[in-house]
């Protein structure tokens, strides 16, 4: 059921063509956390996953899940909340193109 919902979310998001140059600009706030190698937040102690070089479809589905509350994480929910489908497509295009 969850997988079906994710696949649906991913395929509908991919109707948007991601633009990595726009994504670089839109990802500015994200880089504060996601661009720091082996970054761990001080409190509570958690590891910030590396998104640079991740699979594009995976980034899209993760952001949709955070935005829609299917994946529960307060910080990332806050970060994904204001993103449109187009923003998510652009950011995913950017992140999947870096770190390779
Ligand atoms: C304050 C720090 C912070 C900021 C800012 C932030 N993130 Fe995150 N992000 C995290 C943490 C911590 C996690 C791990 C959450 C979890 O365990 O689900 C995460 C998880 C993710 C994941 C899932 C990675 C995986 O391997 O599953 C993606 C994709 C992501 N963030 C993208 C973004 C984007 C895009 C932005 C900007 C719009 C952003 N993040 C801003 C801290 C941050």
Backbone and ligand atoms as CSV (ligand in chain L), in Angstrom:
chain,resi,resn,atom,element,x,y,z
A,1,UNK,N,N,0.843,-1.209,0.000
A,1,UNK,CA,C,0.000,0.000,0.000
A,1,UNK,C,C,0.872,1.250,0.000
A,2,UNK,N,N,1.828,1.288,0.934
A,2,UNK,CA,C,2.741,2.435,1.005
A,2,UNK,C,C,3.563,2.523,-0.278
A,3,UNK,N,N,4.003,1.360,-0.744
A,3,UNK,CA,C,4.823,1.342,-1.962
A,3,UNK,C,C,4.014,1.845,-3.154
A,4,UNK,N,N,2.770,1.409,-3.236
A,4,UNK,CA,C,1.913,1.869,-4.334
A,4,UNK,C,C,1.747,3.384,-4.277
A,5,UNK,N,N,1.562,3.916,-3.077
A,5,UNK,CA,C,1.388,5.359,-2.917
A,5,UNK,C,C,2.654,6.100,-3.305
A,6,UNK,N,N,3.793,5.545,-2.928
A,6,UNK,CA,C,5.067,6.179,-3.269
A,6,UNK,C,C,5.296,6.175,-4.777
A,7,UNK,N,N,5.018,5.031,-5.403
A,7,UNK,CA,C,5.211,4.944,-6.847
A,7,UNK,C,C,4.334,5.957,-7.563
A,8,UNK,N,N,3.120,6.063,-7.093
A,8,UNK,CA,C,2.182,7.020,-7.673
A,8,UNK,C,C,2.712,8.436,-7.501
A,9,UNK,N,N,3.190,8.728,-6.285
A,9,UNK,CA,C,3.718,10.061,-6.005
A,9,UNK,C,C,4.922,10.349,-6.893
A,10,UNK,N,N,5.801,9.362,-7.050
A,10,UNK,CA,C,6.996,9.572,-7.859
A,10,UNK,C,C,6.619,9.780,-9.319
A,11,UNK,N,N,5.724,8.929,-9.834
A,11,UNK,CA,C,5.421,9.069,-11.260
A,11,UNK,C,C,4.687,10.379,-11.545
A,12,UNK,N,N,3.861,10.836,-10.612
A,12,UNK,CA,C,3.194,12.108,-10.873
A,12,UNK,C,C,4.177,13.270,-10.742
A,13,UNK,N,N,5.154,13.152,-9.812
A,13,UNK,CA,C,6.140,14.221,-9.662
A,13,UNK,C,C,7.032,14.301,-10.892
A,14,UNK,N,N,7.227,13.194,-11.561
A,14,UNK,CA,C,8.133,13.216,-12.695
A,14,UNK,C,C,7.514,13.809,-13.945
A,15,UNK,N,N,6.263,14.188,-13.863
A,15,UNK,CA,C,5.680,14.975,-14.932
A,15,UNK,C,C,6.389,16.329,-14.999
A,16,UNK,N,N,7.024,16.716,-13.876
A,16,UNK,CA,C,7.772,17.956,-13.849
A,16,UNK,C,C,9.212,17.701,-14.263
A,17,UNK,N,N,9.696,18.503,-15.146
A,17,UNK,CA,C,11.087,18.397,-15.574
A,17,UNK,C,C,11.943,19.187,-14.593
A,18,UNK,N,N,12.865,18.511,-13.893
A,18,UNK,CA,C,13.701,19.218,-12.925
A,18,UNK,C,C,14.818,20.004,-13.597
A,19,UNK,N,N,15.044,21.209,-13.124
A,19,UNK,CA,C,16.111,22.046,-13.663
A,19,UNK,C,C,17.199,22.205,-12.591
A,20,UNK,N,N,18.365,21.570,-12.784
A,20,UNK,CA,C,19.395,21.605,-11.743
A,20,UNK,C,C,19.896,23.008,-11.413
A,21,UNK,N,N,19.832,23.938,-12.376
A,21,UNK,CA,C,20.304,25.299,-12.071
A,21,UNK,C,C,19.350,26.001,-11.115
A,22,UNK,N,N,18.046,25.831,-11.352
A,22,UNK,CA,C,17.056,26.339,-10.399
A,22,UNK,C,C,17.204,25.632,-9.063
A,23,UNK,N,N,17.466,24.330,-9.147
A,23,UNK,CA,C,17.586,23.522,-7.935
A,23,UNK,C,C,18.733,23.986,-7.059
A,24,UNK,N,N,19.838,24.399,-7.684
A,24,UNK,CA,C,20.991,24.884,-6.917
A,24,UNK,C,C,20.589,26.084,-6.063
A,25,UNK,N,N,19.782,26.964,-6.636
A,25,UNK,CA,C,19.335,28.159,-5.910
A,25,UNK,C,C,18.349,27.767,-4.803
A,26,UNK,N,N,17.417,26.897,-5.165
A,26,UNK,CA,C,16.385,26.505,-4.197
A,26,UNK,C,C,16.946,25.639,-3.075
A,27,UNK,N,N,18.075,24.982,-3.327
A,27,UNK,CA,C,18.649,24.078,-2.325
A,27,UNK,C,C,19.557,24.805,-1.343
A,28,UNK,N,N,19.674,26.123,-1.487
A,28,UNK,CA,C,20.580,26.903,-0.635
A,28,UNK,C,C,20.396,26.582,0.858
A,29,UNK,N,N,19.154,26.613,1.336
A,29,UNK,CA,C,18.926,26.361,2.762
A,29,UNK,C,C,19.241,24.911,3.139
A,30,UNK,N,N,19.043,24.009,2.206
A,30,UNK,CA,C,19.274,22.590,2.482
A,30,UNK,C,C,20.755,22.321,2.705
A,31,UNK,N,N,21.590,23.067,1.977
A,31,UNK,CA,C,23.030,22.796,2.003
A,31,UNK,C,C,23.632,23.067,3.376
A,32,UNK,N,N,22.995,23.935,4.139
A,32,UNK,CA,C,23.460,24.203,5.487
A,32,UNK,C,C,23.563,22.932,6.319
A,33,UNK,N,N,22.697,21.989,6.071
A,33,UNK,CA,C,22.761,20.713,6.790
A,33,UNK,C,C,23.351,19.599,5.934
A,34,UNK,N,N,22.926,19.539,4.673
A,34,UNK,CA,C,23.241,18.347,3.882
A,34,UNK,C,C,24.585,18.381,3.183
A,35,UNK,N,N,25.265,19.526,3.224
A,35,UNK,CA,C,26.544,19.586,2.514
A,35,UNK,C,C,27.735,19.437,3.451
A,36,UNK,N,N,27.474,19.265,4.740
A,36,UNK,CA,C,28.567,19.163,5.697
A,36,UNK,C,C,28.943,17.691,5.863
A,37,UNK,N,N,30.182,17.316,5.507
A,37,UNK,CA,C,30.562,15.906,5.598
A,37,UNK,C,C,30.444,15.384,7.033
A,38,UNK,N,N,29.871,14.228,7.176
A,38,UNK,CA,C,29.664,13.527,8.450
A,38,UNK,C,C,29.092,14.433,9.538
A,39,UNK,N,N,28.191,15.302,9.117
A,39,UNK,CA,C,27.564,16.225,10.057
A,39,UNK,C,C,26.596,15.511,10.991
A,40,UNK,N,N,26.750,15.778,12.264
A,40,UNK,CA,C,25.738,15.311,13.209
A,40,UNK,C,C,25.231,16.503,13.992
A,41,UNK,N,N,23.952,16.554,14.148
A,41,UNK,CA,C,23.333,17.623,14.898
A,41,UNK,C,C,23.670,17.432,16.376
A,42,UNK,N,N,23.849,18.525,17.119
A,42,UNK,CA,C,24.282,18.373,18.505
A,42,UNK,C,C,23.180,17.846,19.418
A,43,UNK,N,N,21.991,18.400,19.292
A,43,UNK,CA,C,20.913,17.885,20.142
A,43,UNK,C,C,19.600,17.916,19.416
A,44,UNK,N,N,18.842,16.834,19.313
A,44,UNK,CA,C,19.297,15.501,19.708
A,44,UNK,C,C,20.344,15.015,18.717
A,45,UNK,N,N,21.211,14.127,19.155
A,45,UNK,CA,C,22.281,13.634,18.290
A,45,UNK,C,C,21.703,12.810,17.159
A,46,UNK,N,N,21.734,13.344,15.981
A,46,UNK,CA,C,21.385,12.500,14.849
A,46,UNK,C,C,22.261,12.833,13.652
A,47,UNK,N,N,22.315,11.890,12.797
A,47,UNK,CA,C,23.174,11.992,11.638
A,47,UNK,C,C,22.372,12.609,10.503
A,48,UNK,N,N,22.965,13.535,9.781
A,48,UNK,CA,C,22.282,14.106,8.627
A,48,UNK,C,C,22.725,13.350,7.376
A,49,UNK,N,N,21.772,12.708,6.692
A,49,UNK,CA,C,22.166,11.913,5.535
A,49,UNK,C,C,22.693,12.769,4.389
A,50,UNK,N,N,23.598,12.179,3.627
A,50,UNK,CA,C,24.157,12.865,2.468
A,50,UNK,C,C,23.178,12.720,1.309
A,51,UNK,N,N,22.741,13.834,0.742
A,51,UNK,CA,C,21.813,13.735,-0.387
A,51,UNK,C,C,22.488,13.990,-1.729
A,52,UNK,N,N,23.661,14.629,-1.714
A,52,UNK,CA,C,24.376,14.856,-2.966
A,52,UNK,C,C,24.704,13.535,-3.634
A,53,UNK,N,N,24.378,13.399,-4.921
A,53,UNK,CA,C,24.666,12.175,-5.651
A,53,UNK,C,C,23.631,11.075,-5.469
A,54,UNK,N,N,22.609,11.332,-4.646
A,54,UNK,CA,C,21.532,10.356,-4.479
A,54,UNK,C,C,20.729,10.229,-5.772
A,55,UNK,N,N,20.045,9.118,-5.876
A,55,UNK,CA,C,19.149,8.887,-7.009
A,55,UNK,C,C,18.019,9.920,-7.032
A,56,UNK,N,N,17.765,10.476,-8.195
A,56,UNK,CA,C,16.786,11.554,-8.321
A,56,UNK,C,C,15.379,11.146,-7.862
A,57,UNK,N,N,14.935,9.980,-8.307
A,57,UNK,CA,C,13.591,9.519,-7.941
A,57,UNK,C,C,13.485,9.298,-6.434
A,58,UNK,N,N,14.612,8.857,-5.841
A,58,UNK,CA,C,14.605,8.632,-4.397
A,58,UNK,C,C,14.459,9.957,-3.644
A,59,UNK,N,N,15.166,10.991,-4.090
A,59,UNK,CA,C,15.076,12.298,-3.432
A,59,UNK,C,C,13.654,12.853,-3.558
A,60,UNK,N,N,13.084,12.710,-4.745
A,60,UNK,CA,C,11.715,13.189,-4.950
A,60,UNK,C,C,10.758,12.477,-4.003
A,61,UNK,N,N,10.849,11.147,-3.940
A,61,UNK,CA,C,9.895,10.426,-3.104
A,61,UNK,C,C,10.106,10.737,-1.624
A,62,UNK,N,N,11.383,10.941,-1.218
A,62,UNK,CA,C,11.648,11.285,0.180
A,62,UNK,C,C,11.042,12.646,0.512
A,63,UNK,N,N,11.218,13.625,-0.377
A,63,UNK,CA,C,10.708,14.976,-0.101
A,63,UNK,C,C,9.186,15.001,-0.096
A,64,UNK,N,N,8.571,14.260,-1.023
A,64,UNK,CA,C,7.106,14.203,-1.025
A,64,UNK,C,C,6.602,13.573,0.265
A,65,UNK,N,N,7.299,12.534,0.711
A,65,UNK,CA,C,6.870,11.841,1.928
A,65,UNK,C,C,7.019,12.737,3.158
A,66,UNK,N,N,8.114,13.531,3.209
A,66,UNK,CA,C,8.270,14.474,4.323
A,66,UNK,C,C,7.198,15.552,4.244
A,67,UNK,N,N,6.996,16.083,3.053
A,67,UNK,CA,C,6.036,17.179,2.890
A,67,UNK,C,C,4.625,16.742,3.289
A,68,UNK,N,N,4.261,15.546,2.850
A,68,UNK,CA,C,2.903,15.080,3.097
A,68,UNK,C,C,2.760,14.351,4.428
A,69,UNK,N,N,3.851,14.304,5.210
A,69,UNK,CA,C,3.777,13.709,6.536
A,69,UNK,C,C,3.771,12.199,6.550
A,70,UNK,N,N,4.023,11.549,5.393
A,70,UNK,CA,C,4.087,10.084,5.379
A,70,UNK,C,C,5.382,9.617,6.020
A,71,UNK,N,N,6.413,10.437,5.891
A,71,UNK,CA,C,7.665,10.134,6.562
A,71,UNK,C,C,7.798,11.177,7.645
A,72,UNK,N,N,8.008,10.688,8.851
A,72,UNK,CA,C,7.894,11.529,10.018
A,72,UNK,C,C,9.267,12.046,10.445
A,73,UNK,N,N,9.520,13.300,10.272
A,73,UNK,CA,C,10.725,13.922,10.820
A,73,UNK,C,C,10.476,15.412,10.887
A,74,UNK,N,N,10.488,15.940,12.098
A,74,UNK,CA,C,10.063,17.315,12.313
A,74,UNK,C,C,10.869,18.313,11.476
A,75,UNK,N,N,12.189,18.183,11.516
A,75,UNK,CA,C,13.052,19.121,10.785
A,75,UNK,C,C,12.792,19.072,9.290
A,76,UNK,N,N,12.769,17.856,8.742
A,76,UNK,CA,C,12.608,17.740,7.301
A,76,UNK,C,C,11.186,18.044,6.873
A,77,UNK,N,N,10.233,17.788,7.746
A,77,UNK,CA,C,8.860,18.182,7.422
A,77,UNK,C,C,8.814,19.701,7.271
A,78,UNK,N,N,9.464,20.397,8.206
A,78,UNK,CA,C,9.519,21.854,8.139
A,78,UNK,C,C,10.189,22.342,6.864
A,79,UNK,N,N,11.250,21.651,6.451
A,79,UNK,CA,C,11.974,22.060,5.252
A,79,UNK,C,C,11.216,21.752,3.967
A,80,UNK,N,N,10.472,20.672,3.971
A,80,UNK,CA,C,9.795,20.247,2.740
A,80,UNK,C,C,8.428,20.915,2.588
A,81,UNK,N,N,7.902,21.392,3.690
A,81,UNK,CA,C,6.542,21.921,3.723
A,81,UNK,C,C,6.272,23.001,2.672
A,82,UNK,N,N,7.238,23.919,2.509
A,82,UNK,CA,C,7.010,25.040,1.607
A,82,UNK,C,C,7.352,24.760,0.152
A,83,UNK,N,N,7.724,23.518,-0.164
A,83,UNK,CA,C,8.176,23.231,-1.526
A,83,UNK,C,C,7.015,22.836,-2.431
A,84,UNK,N,N,7.001,23.381,-3.638
A,84,UNK,CA,C,6.032,22.943,-4.642
A,84,UNK,C,C,6.582,21.697,-5.338
A,85,UNK,N,N,5.747,21.026,-6.126
A,85,UNK,CA,C,6.212,19.866,-6.884
A,85,UNK,C,C,7.371,20.259,-7.802
A,86,UNK,N,N,7.277,21.451,-8.380
A,86,UNK,CA,C,8.345,21.926,-9.254
A,86,UNK,C,C,9.640,22.153,-8.469
A,87,UNK,N,N,9.535,22.754,-7.275
A,87,UNK,CA,C,10.721,22.958,-6.430
A,87,UNK,C,C,11.394,21.619,-6.150
A,88,UNK,N,N,10.585,20.626,-5.794
A,88,UNK,CA,C,11.114,19.306,-5.455
A,88,UNK,C,C,11.824,18.689,-6.659
A,89,UNK,N,N,11.219,18.828,-7.839
A,89,UNK,CA,C,11.838,18.290,-9.055
A,89,UNK,C,C,13.175,18.986,-9.326
A,90,UNK,N,N,13.224,20.302,-9.158
A,90,UNK,CA,C,14.458,21.054,-9.406
A,90,UNK,C,C,15.542,20.670,-8.402
A,91,UNK,N,N,15.159,20.610,-7.130
A,91,UNK,CA,C,16.124,20.284,-6.082
A,91,UNK,C,C,16.670,18.866,-6.273
A,92,UNK,N,N,15.791,17.938,-6.637
A,92,UNK,CA,C,16.227,16.554,-6.864
A,92,UNK,C,C,17.175,16.480,-8.061
A,93,UNK,N,N,16.895,17.270,-9.101
A,93,UNK,CA,C,17.763,17.289,-10.282
A,93,UNK,C,C,19.135,17.824,-9.890
A,94,UNK,N,N,19.141,18.844,-9.028
A,94,UNK,CA,C,20.418,19.406,-8.583
A,94,UNK,C,C,21.197,18.415,-7.716
A,95,UNK,N,N,20.557,17.914,-6.654
A,95,UNK,CA,C,21.277,17.043,-5.718
A,95,UNK,C,C,21.771,15.768,-6.406
A,96,UNK,N,N,20.971,15.220,-7.323
A,96,UNK,CA,C,21.400,13.974,-7.966
A,96,UNK,C,C,22.570,14.225,-8.919
A,97,UNK,N,N,22.799,15.484,-9.275
A,97,UNK,CA,C,23.886,15.785,-10.214
A,97,UNK,C,C,25.195,16.142,-9.511
A,98,UNK,N,N,25.172,16.368,-8.189
A,98,UNK,CA,C,26.402,16.717,-7.489
A,98,UNK,C,C,27.020,15.500,-6.806
A,99,UNK,N,N,28.293,15.602,-6.492
A,99,UNK,CA,C,28.969,14.572,-5.722
A,99,UNK,C,C,29.250,13.313,-6.523
A,100,UNK,N,N,29.100,13.388,-7.838
A,100,UNK,CA,C,29.382,12.200,-8.647
A,100,UNK,C,C,30.778,12.283,-9.235
L,1,LIG,C1,C,18.352,21.580,9.922
L,1,LIG,C2,C,19.015,20.594,9.105
L,1,LIG,C3,C,18.371,20.213,7.767
L,1,LIG,C4,C,17.986,21.050,6.741
L,1,LIG,C5,C,18.061,22.579,6.688
L,1,LIG,C6,C,17.490,20.190,5.683
L,1,LIG,N1,N,17.583,18.880,6.061
L,1,LIG,FE1,FE,17.113,17.264,4.876
L,1,LIG,N2,N,17.459,16.010,6.473
L,1,LIG,C7,C,17.923,16.413,7.708
L,1,LIG,C8,C,17.943,15.246,8.589
L,1,LIG,C9,C,18.382,15.237,10.036
L,1,LIG,C10,C,17.460,14.153,7.818
L,1,LIG,C11,C,17.217,12.702,8.283
L,1,LIG,C12,C,15.752,12.626,8.658
L,1,LIG,C13,C,15.272,11.217,8.879
L,1,LIG,O1,O,15.919,10.494,9.622
L,1,LIG,O2,O,14.215,10.891,8.321
L,1,LIG,C14,C,17.193,14.661,6.484
L,1,LIG,C15,C,16.752,13.882,5.425
L,1,LIG,C16,C,16.631,14.318,4.116
L,1,LIG,C17,C,16.361,13.484,2.974
L,1,LIG,C18,C,16.214,11.970,2.983
L,1,LIG,C19,C,17.589,11.362,2.849
L,1,LIG,C20,C,17.598,9.855,2.942
L,1,LIG,O3,O,18.689,9.295,2.779
L,1,LIG,O4,O,16.549,9.254,3.168
L,1,LIG,C21,C,16.299,14.297,1.876
L,1,LIG,C22,C,16.050,13.864,0.432
L,1,LIG,C23,C,16.514,15.648,2.350
L,1,LIG,N3,N,16.713,15.626,3.709
L,1,LIG,C24,C,16.505,16.769,1.546
L,1,LIG,C25,C,16.532,18.092,2.025
L,1,LIG,C26,C,16.229,19.254,1.235
L,1,LIG,C27,C,15.887,19.215,-0.257
L,1,LIG,C28,C,16.326,20.337,2.057
L,1,LIG,C29,C,16.036,21.802,1.728
L,1,LIG,C30,C,14.720,22.100,1.220
L,1,LIG,C31,C,16.726,19.846,3.366
L,1,LIG,N4,N,16.805,18.473,3.305
L,1,LIG,C32,C,17.006,20.647,4.471
L,1,LIG,C33,C,18.331,17.682,8.071
L,1,LIG,C34,C,18.109,18.846,7.326
